[in-house]
Amino acid sequence: MSPEPTTAFAFPGVGVRLCGHEPGWVARHPKAFRPLLRLASERAGVELASRLEGGGFEALDDRARQLLTFAFSAGLWRVLGARARPVALAATSFGVYAALEAAGSLPFADAMAALERAEAVVAETARGVGGGLGVVLGMDGADLAALLDDPRRRSLCLVNQNSDLCCVVAGLRRELEDFLRECASLGALKAELLEVALPYHHPRLLAGASERFRGFLAGLRWRPAAVPVISSLDRRWLREPEELADFTARNIAEPISWRAVVAELHARGVRRLVECGPGLSLTQNGRFMPYELAYLNVRSAGRALGLEPGAAP
Protein backbone atom coordinates (compact mmCIF):
# COMPACT_ATOMS: atom_id res chain seq x y z
CA MET A 1 0.00 0.00 0.00
CA SER A 2 1.51 3.33 -1.06
CA PRO A 3 1.98 6.00 1.63
CA GLU A 4 -0.39 8.94 1.84
CA PRO A 5 0.96 12.02 -0.01
CA THR A 6 2.20 14.94 2.05
CA THR A 7 -0.91 17.09 2.47
CA ALA A 8 -1.79 20.74 3.14
CA PHE A 9 -5.20 22.33 3.64
CA ALA A 10 -6.27 25.49 1.82
CA PHE A 11 -9.09 27.78 2.97
CA PRO A 12 -10.87 29.98 0.38
CA GLY A 13 -11.91 33.55 1.09
CA VAL A 14 -13.57 36.45 -0.70
CA GLY A 15 -15.39 35.76 -3.96
CA VAL A 16 -16.33 32.09 -3.39
CA ARG A 17 -18.98 30.55 -5.63
CA LEU A 18 -20.83 27.42 -4.59
CA CYS A 19 -20.64 24.24 -6.68
CA GLY A 20 -23.74 22.38 -5.45
CA HIS A 21 -22.04 19.78 -3.23
CA GLU A 22 -22.06 21.89 -0.06
CA PRO A 23 -25.56 20.93 1.27
CA GLY A 24 -24.68 17.25 1.11
CA TRP A 25 -21.80 17.70 3.54
CA VAL A 26 -24.04 19.45 6.04
CA ALA A 27 -26.68 16.72 5.70
CA ARG A 28 -24.16 13.88 6.15
CA HIS A 29 -22.21 15.49 9.01
CA PRO A 30 -24.71 17.64 10.96
CA LYS A 31 -22.79 17.44 14.25
CA ALA A 32 -19.75 19.04 12.62
CA PHE A 33 -21.57 21.73 10.64
CA ARG A 34 -24.86 22.64 12.33
CA PRO A 35 -23.53 24.19 15.58
CA LEU A 36 -21.05 26.36 13.67
CA LEU A 37 -23.59 27.45 11.08
CA ARG A 38 -25.99 28.30 13.92
CA LEU A 39 -23.42 30.54 15.61
CA ALA A 40 -22.58 32.25 12.32
CA SER A 41 -26.29 32.71 11.58
CA GLU A 42 -26.76 34.48 14.90
CA ARG A 43 -23.97 36.89 14.00
CA ALA A 44 -25.23 37.39 10.44
CA GLY A 45 -28.85 37.91 11.50
CA VAL A 46 -30.01 35.44 8.87
CA GLU A 47 -30.31 31.64 8.76
CA LEU A 48 -27.28 30.57 6.74
CA ALA A 49 -27.49 26.81 6.25
CA SER A 50 -30.45 27.15 3.88
CA ARG A 51 -28.47 29.67 1.80
CA LEU A 52 -26.23 26.88 0.55
CA GLU A 53 -28.96 25.97 -1.93
CA GLY A 54 -31.02 27.66 -4.62
CA GLY A 55 -29.06 30.87 -5.15
CA GLY A 56 -29.40 31.97 -1.55
CA PHE A 57 -25.66 32.40 -1.09
CA GLU A 58 -25.35 34.95 -3.90
CA ALA A 59 -28.22 36.98 -2.40
CA LEU A 60 -26.33 37.54 0.85
CA ASP A 61 -24.30 40.68 1.52
CA ASP A 62 -20.49 40.55 1.80
CA ARG A 63 -20.46 40.05 5.57
CA ALA A 64 -22.99 37.23 5.61
CA ARG A 65 -21.28 35.44 2.68
CA GLN A 66 -17.99 35.56 4.51
CA LEU A 67 -19.52 34.30 7.75
CA LEU A 68 -21.09 31.39 5.86
CA THR A 69 -17.81 30.62 4.07
CA PHE A 70 -15.97 30.71 7.40
CA ALA A 71 -18.43 28.47 9.26
CA PHE A 72 -18.66 25.95 6.42
CA SER A 73 -14.85 25.82 6.15
CA ALA A 74 -14.53 25.26 9.89
CA GLY A 75 -17.10 22.46 9.74
CA LEU A 76 -15.35 20.79 6.82
CA TRP A 77 -12.07 20.95 8.74
CA ARG A 78 -13.72 19.07 11.62
CA VAL A 79 -14.70 16.31 9.22
CA LEU A 80 -11.52 16.09 7.15
CA GLY A 81 -8.62 17.43 9.23
CA ALA A 82 -7.80 14.36 11.28
CA ARG A 83 -8.15 12.05 8.27
CA ALA A 84 -5.70 13.92 6.07
CA ARG A 85 -3.16 15.00 8.76
CA PRO A 86 -1.86 18.15 7.02
CA VAL A 87 1.66 19.45 7.48
CA ALA A 88 0.56 23.04 6.80
CA LEU A 89 -2.48 25.28 6.47
CA ALA A 90 -2.86 28.02 3.90
CA ALA A 91 -5.54 30.53 3.02
CA THR A 92 -6.37 33.09 0.44
CA SER A 93 -7.86 36.43 1.47
CA PHE A 94 -10.41 36.13 4.31
CA GLY A 95 -9.93 32.36 4.47
CA VAL A 96 -7.22 33.18 7.01
CA TYR A 97 -9.74 33.16 9.88
CA ALA A 98 -10.79 29.56 9.22
CA ALA A 99 -7.10 28.62 8.90
CA LEU A 100 -6.32 30.22 12.28
CA GLU A 101 -9.21 28.35 13.89
CA ALA A 102 -8.13 25.07 12.31
CA ALA A 103 -4.55 25.63 13.52
CA GLY A 104 -5.79 26.04 17.08
CA SER A 105 -4.44 29.60 17.15
CA LEU A 106 -7.85 31.16 17.82
CA PRO A 107 -11.06 29.70 19.28
CA PHE A 108 -13.99 29.61 16.86
CA ALA A 109 -15.71 32.60 18.52
CA ASP A 110 -12.54 34.72 18.42
CA ALA A 111 -11.78 33.81 14.80
CA MET A 112 -15.35 34.72 13.82
CA ALA A 113 -15.12 37.99 15.74
CA ALA A 114 -11.85 38.78 13.95
CA LEU A 115 -13.48 38.13 10.57
CA GLU A 116 -16.37 40.44 11.46
CA ARG A 117 -14.06 43.16 12.72
CA ALA A 118 -11.88 42.89 9.61
CA GLU A 119 -14.94 43.29 7.41
CA ALA A 120 -16.06 46.30 9.44
CA VAL A 121 -12.63 47.96 9.34
CA VAL A 122 -12.40 47.51 5.56
CA ALA A 123 -15.93 48.87 5.13
CA GLU A 124 -15.26 51.86 7.40
CA THR A 125 -11.99 52.69 5.66
CA ALA A 126 -13.49 52.38 2.17
CA ARG A 127 -16.81 54.09 2.99
CA GLY A 128 -17.91 56.27 0.10
CA VAL A 129 -15.05 55.11 -2.12
CA GLY A 130 -17.14 52.91 -4.42
CA GLY A 131 -14.51 50.20 -4.69
CA GLY A 132 -14.60 46.55 -5.64
CA LEU A 133 -12.74 43.59 -7.09
CA GLY A 134 -12.43 42.24 -10.61
CA VAL A 135 -11.02 38.95 -11.86
CA VAL A 136 -9.11 38.53 -15.13
CA LEU A 137 -8.35 35.14 -16.67
CA GLY A 138 -6.13 34.39 -19.65
CA MET A 139 -4.75 37.89 -20.23
CA ASP A 140 -1.34 38.49 -21.79
CA GLY A 141 0.95 39.74 -19.05
CA ALA A 142 2.34 42.68 -21.01
CA ASP A 143 -1.14 43.83 -22.02
CA LEU A 144 -2.35 43.55 -18.43
CA ALA A 145 0.58 45.59 -17.11
CA ALA A 146 -0.02 48.29 -19.72
CA LEU A 147 -3.69 48.58 -18.76
CA LEU A 148 -2.85 48.84 -15.08
CA ASP A 149 -0.25 51.54 -15.81
CA ASP A 150 -2.79 53.68 -17.70
CA PRO A 151 -3.05 57.05 -15.86
CA ARG A 152 -6.83 56.98 -16.38
CA ARG A 153 -6.95 54.10 -13.89
CA ARG A 154 -4.76 55.32 -11.06
CA SER A 155 -6.83 53.57 -8.42
CA LEU A 156 -6.27 50.06 -9.75
CA CYS A 157 -3.96 47.63 -7.99
CA LEU A 158 -3.13 43.97 -8.62
CA VAL A 159 -4.08 42.46 -5.25
CA ASN A 160 -3.86 38.70 -5.83
CA GLN A 161 -2.09 36.47 -8.34
CA ASN A 162 -4.28 33.38 -8.21
CA SER A 163 -2.33 31.44 -10.86
CA ASP A 164 -0.24 31.95 -13.97
CA LEU A 165 -3.40 32.93 -15.87
CA CYS A 166 -5.70 34.42 -13.24
CA CYS A 167 -5.38 37.59 -11.21
CA VAL A 168 -7.57 39.82 -9.05
CA VAL A 169 -7.54 43.61 -9.35
CA ALA A 170 -9.01 46.08 -6.84
CA GLY A 171 -9.88 49.72 -7.26
CA LEU A 172 -12.65 52.21 -7.85
CA ARG A 173 -15.64 50.50 -9.41
CA ARG A 174 -15.94 52.86 -12.38
CA GLU A 175 -12.26 52.36 -13.26
CA LEU A 176 -12.57 48.62 -12.73
CA GLU A 177 -15.51 48.38 -15.13
CA ASP A 178 -13.61 50.27 -17.82
CA PHE A 179 -10.50 48.16 -17.24
CA LEU A 180 -12.43 44.88 -17.45
CA ARG A 181 -14.15 45.91 -20.67
CA GLU A 182 -10.79 46.63 -22.23
CA CYS A 183 -9.37 43.32 -20.97
CA ALA A 184 -12.24 41.52 -22.68
CA SER A 185 -11.66 43.43 -25.91
CA LEU A 186 -7.99 42.38 -25.87
CA GLY A 187 -8.83 38.69 -25.64
CA ALA A 188 -9.09 37.86 -21.94
CA LEU A 189 -10.88 34.54 -21.40
CA LYS A 190 -12.78 36.12 -18.52
CA ALA A 191 -12.91 39.67 -17.19
CA GLU A 192 -15.67 40.35 -14.70
CA LEU A 193 -16.54 42.04 -11.44
CA LEU A 194 -16.69 39.83 -8.38
CA GLU A 195 -19.79 39.93 -6.21
CA VAL A 196 -18.11 41.96 -3.48
CA ALA A 197 -18.52 45.61 -2.66
CA LEU A 198 -15.12 46.43 -1.14
CA PRO A 199 -11.53 46.79 -2.45
CA TYR A 200 -9.94 44.08 -0.29
CA HIS A 201 -6.12 44.02 -0.08
CA HIS A 202 -5.76 47.47 -1.68
CA PRO A 203 -2.91 49.29 0.14
CA ARG A 204 -3.92 52.83 -0.88
CA LEU A 205 -7.70 52.67 -0.65
CA LEU A 206 -7.35 50.87 2.70
CA ALA A 207 -4.50 52.95 4.13
CA GLY A 208 -4.47 52.71 7.93
CA ALA A 209 -6.88 49.77 8.08
CA SER A 210 -4.28 47.25 9.25
CA GLU A 211 -3.19 49.38 12.19
CA ARG A 212 -6.80 49.85 13.34
CA PHE A 213 -7.37 46.12 13.06
CA ARG A 214 -4.16 45.32 14.92
CA GLY A 215 -5.50 46.84 18.14
CA PHE A 216 -8.55 44.58 18.04
CA LEU A 217 -6.46 41.48 17.38
CA ALA A 218 -4.32 42.18 20.42
CA GLY A 219 -7.30 41.44 22.66
CA LEU A 220 -7.98 37.94 21.32
CA ARG A 221 -6.99 34.60 22.88
CA TRP A 222 -4.02 33.67 20.71
CA ARG A 223 -2.18 30.37 21.00
CA PRO A 224 0.75 28.87 19.06
CA ALA A 225 -0.38 27.10 15.89
CA ALA A 226 -0.51 23.30 16.16
CA VAL A 227 -0.07 23.22 12.37
CA PRO A 228 1.87 26.08 10.70
CA VAL A 229 -0.03 28.68 8.68
CA ILE A 230 1.64 29.87 5.45
CA SER A 231 1.71 33.63 4.94
CA SER A 232 0.26 34.70 1.59
CA LEU A 233 2.29 37.92 1.92
CA ASP A 234 5.81 36.48 2.13
CA ARG A 235 5.47 32.64 2.23
CA ARG A 236 6.77 32.31 5.80
CA TRP A 237 5.58 29.36 7.92
CA LEU A 238 3.97 30.95 10.97
CA ARG A 239 3.43 29.39 14.38
CA GLU A 240 3.84 32.02 17.10
CA PRO A 241 0.91 34.22 18.18
CA GLU A 242 2.78 37.48 17.53
CA GLU A 243 3.65 36.63 13.93
CA LEU A 244 0.19 35.19 13.23
CA ALA A 245 -1.48 38.35 14.55
CA ASP A 246 0.84 40.53 12.47
CA PHE A 247 0.06 38.57 9.30
CA THR A 248 -3.66 38.73 10.04
CA ALA A 249 -3.55 42.51 10.47
CA ARG A 250 -1.56 43.09 7.29
CA ASN A 251 -3.63 40.63 5.26
CA ILE A 252 -6.64 42.95 4.92
CA ALA A 253 -4.80 45.80 3.21
CA GLU A 254 -1.79 44.34 1.39
CA PRO A 255 -1.62 42.44 -1.92
CA ILE A 256 -1.39 38.68 -1.57
CA SER A 257 -0.29 35.87 -3.91
CA TRP A 258 -1.98 32.51 -3.87
CA ARG A 259 0.36 31.34 -6.61
CA ALA A 260 3.36 32.03 -4.38
CA VAL A 261 1.77 30.04 -1.53
CA VAL A 262 1.22 27.02 -3.79
CA ALA A 263 4.79 27.29 -5.08
CA GLU A 264 6.08 27.32 -1.50
CA LEU A 265 4.01 24.29 -0.50
CA HIS A 266 5.19 22.34 -3.53
CA ALA A 267 8.83 23.27 -2.86
CA ARG A 268 8.43 21.91 0.69
CA GLY A 269 7.20 18.53 -0.58
CA VAL A 270 3.42 18.94 -0.41
CA ARG A 271 1.77 16.81 -3.09
CA ARG A 272 -1.90 16.96 -2.08
CA LEU A 273 -3.95 20.08 -1.36
CA VAL A 274 -7.37 19.85 0.27
CA GLU A 275 -9.60 22.84 -0.54
CA CYS A 276 -11.32 23.15 2.83
CA GLY A 277 -14.34 25.31 2.10
CA PRO A 278 -17.25 25.85 -0.25
CA GLY A 279 -16.73 25.92 -4.00
CA LEU A 280 -13.87 24.84 -6.23
CA SER A 281 -12.01 28.10 -6.88
CA LEU A 282 -8.61 27.04 -5.50
CA THR A 283 -8.79 23.69 -7.28
CA GLN A 284 -9.61 25.42 -10.55
CA ASN A 285 -6.69 27.84 -10.14
CA GLY A 286 -4.41 24.86 -9.59
CA ARG A 287 -4.94 23.78 -13.20
CA PHE A 288 -3.09 26.91 -14.30
CA MET A 289 0.07 26.38 -12.26
CA PRO A 290 3.04 24.11 -13.14
CA TYR A 291 3.00 22.04 -9.94
CA GLU A 292 2.17 18.35 -9.59
CA LEU A 293 -0.46 18.52 -6.89
CA ALA A 294 -3.54 16.38 -6.35
CA TYR A 295 -6.50 18.55 -5.35
CA LEU A 296 -9.37 17.43 -3.13
CA ASN A 297 -12.49 19.52 -2.53
CA VAL A 298 -16.18 19.28 -1.60
CA ARG A 299 -16.78 17.35 -4.80
CA SER A 300 -14.04 14.75 -4.38
CA ALA A 301 -12.79 14.60 -0.77
CA GLY A 302 -15.52 12.31 0.54
CA ARG A 303 -14.58 9.42 -1.70
CA ALA A 304 -10.81 10.08 -1.65
CA LEU A 305 -10.68 10.09 2.14
CA GLY A 306 -13.05 7.16 2.62
CA LEU A 307 -16.02 9.08 3.98
CA GLU A 308 -18.69 8.57 1.36
CA PRO A 309 -19.09 8.11 -2.40
CA GLY A 310 -18.31 11.16 -4.49
CA ALA A 311 -17.59 12.29 -8.00
CA ALA A 312 -14.06 12.62 -9.33
CA PRO A 313 -12.47 16.09 -9.18
N, C-alpha and C positions, 0 to 999 in steps of 0.2 A: 504494500500500500504506500503510495507516494506521500511525502509529508505535505502538510498544509502550507500554502504560499504565505510569505510574510505579508501581513495585512495592515492597512491603515483605514480609518474611518473618516469620511468627509461630510461636513454638514452644510447644506445649501442655505442661502440667505435671501436677500432682496430679489424680487423678480421671478420667483418660483411659479411654475405652471403645473397643475395637477395632470396625472396621466391616466387616472381611472382606477388604479389598483389600491389607492389609499383606504377607501372604506372597508375593503376586505381585511386589511391588517387590524383595524379597530374591532371588527366583528369577531375575528379569530382570537384576538388577545385583549379582551376588554379590561382585564386587571392591570395590564401595563399602560393602556392608553386612556381609559375613561377618567380616572382620577386627575390626570394631568390636563386633559382637555376641559374638565370641569373647572379646575382652578384658572386656566387661561380664559375660559368663557366668562367667569366672574369678573376678571380684569377687563375684558373686552366689552362687557355689557351686552353680549349677544351669544347665543348658543352656537358653539363652533363645530362640534362634531358633525352636525347635519350639513355644514357648509362644504364638506368634502365631496358632496355629490351635486349634480344638476346645476352647475354654474354658480353655486352659492359662494365659492371661494373668490371668484373674480369680482363679485358684488361688494365685497368687504373693503373698508378703507385700509390704508397702508398699515396702521397700527394693528388692527385686528388680523390682517393677513400674516403679519410677522409673528403675532402671538400664536396663531394656529400653526404656522410653520415650526416655531420653537417647540410647542407642546407635542406635536406629532413626531418631530425629530427625537425629542427626549424619550417618548414612548417606544419608538423603534429601537433606540439604543438599549432600552431595558430588555427588549426581546432578543436582539442580535449580538450585543456587546460581548457577553461571556462566551458565546459560541465561536466567535471569530478571533478573539484575543488579540486586539490590535497592538502594534508597537508604537503607534502615533495617532493623534487626532488632528484634523485640519478643518478649516472652515473658510468659506468665502463670504465676505460682507457680514451681514447680521447673523449668520450661522455661528459666529463665535460664541454666542451665549449658550447654545446647546452644547457646543464643544467644551466649554468651561464646566457645565453641569456634568457632562459625561466623564470628564477628567477628575471629578471630585473636588475641583477647585472652588466651586460655589454651590451652595444648596439650590434646589430648584426654585424656591421662592426668591432668593437673592438674584439668581441669573435672570429670572423673569422681570424682576424689578429693574435690573440693569438694562435689559432690552427696552423696557418702557421709558426709562429715563433717557436712554440714548435717542430714541425716537423723538421724545419731547425736546431735547436739546437741539437736535437737527432741525426740527420744525420751528423752534423759536428763533434760531440763528438765521434760517432761510425765509422767515415770514415776510411775505410781500415780494419776494424775489421772482417767483414764477419759474422755479427750476424744475428739472427732471432728469431722467436717464434715457439714453437711446442705445440700442444694440446694433452693431454692424457685423455682418458675416460675409466673408469671401471678398474683401476689398483689397486691392493692391496697396501694399504698404506705402509706397511713394505717393500715390494719389491721396491716401488717407492723411498722411502727414501734411501735404499741401493744403488740404481742406481745413485742417485744424489750425494751420498757420495763417489762414486768411484773416486780415484785420477786421473784417465784418463780423467775425465770430470770436471776439476776444474772450467771451465767457467760457468757451468750451475747454474741457480738460479730459484727457484719456484717464479714466479712473480704475479700469480693470482690464487686464489682458487675459481673457478666458482661455484662449488657445492660440495656435498659430494663425487661425483664420477668423477668430471672433474676439471682438473687443466691446467695451462699454464706455460710453462718453457721457459726461454730465455737463450741465450748463443751463443757461436761460432757455426756457421752452421755445420761444420764438426762434432763437438761433439754432437750437437743436432740430426743429422741424425743417428749417431751410437746409441745414447740413445733411440731414437724412435724405431729403429729396435729391440733393446733388449726388450723394453716395449711390442712390438707386439709379440715377441717370448714367453714372460711370460704371455700372455693371455689378454692383454689390449683390450678392445672392439674397441678402436680407438687410433691410435698414428700416428700423421701426422704433417707435417710442415704447418704453416699458410702462406697465401699468402701475407706476409709482409717481408720487407728486413732489418728491424732494431730490435735491442733487447730492445724494450720498457720496462720500469720499472726495468731495471737491474741496481742495485746500483753501481756495480764495473765497468762494461763496459761503464756506463754513468756518471762516477764520475765527479762532477763539473758542470754538465748540469743544475741542478736546480738553482744554484746560477747565472749562466749566463742568464737563463730565467727570474729570479726574477727581474733583472734590467729592462727588457722590460715591464714586467707586471706593474711596478710602474708608467709607463707613460700612462696607460689606464684610461678610465673614469668609475671608479668603483662606484657602489651605493649599499646600503644595499639590501639584498635579500628580495623580497616580499614574497617568499616561501622558507623555509630553504633548503639548499643543504647538503646532508649527505656525510661526508668524507669517502671515501673507504680506507683510511689509518688507521683511529682510531675511526670511527663511530660517531664522533661528529656532531651535527646539527649546521651548519654554516650560519650566517646571515651578519656579519660585513665585510666590504671590506678588512680589513687587514687580517682576518683569511681566507677569500675566496682566496685572492691572495697567501697567504702562502701555502694553500692546492694545488692550481693550479701549483705552482712552484715545489713542492715536488712530485706531481703526476707523472711527466714524468720519474723520476728516482728512485722511491721506489716501492717495491712490494705492491700490493693492494689485497683486498679480497672482491669479490662480494658476496660470501656466508655470510660474516660478515655483510655486508650492509643489506641483506635481513633479517637476523636474527634480526638486530636492528629495522628495520621497523615493523616486525611482533610483536616484544616485545612492541612497542609503539602503537599497536592497528590497524596497517594497515592491511586490508584484501583484497584489490584489487590493483594490480600493472599493470599499463599501460606501455607497452614497446613502447616508443615514438621514433621510428626510423625504418629504413629498416630491414628486416629480422625477424627471430624468435629466435635468439640465447638466449636471456635472459629468454624467456618463456620456451624454451627447458631445460635450466639449472634448472628452477624452479621445474621440475618433479623429480629432484634428491636431493631435500631438504625437510626436515620434517616440513614444514610450510603450514598451510591452507590458501593459497592465491589464489584468482581468477586472472588469467592473461588475459589481453587484448593486442592485437597487430594489425598489419596492416591487418591480416586475419580476425579478429573478432571484432575490436572496432567499425566499422561502424554500424553494427547491434546492438551491445550491448548498444551503446550510442545514438541510434535513428537517425543516419545519413543516412544510406542506407543499403540495404540488404547485408549480408555477410555470409560466412561460419562459422561454429563453430570452436573454437580454438582446 
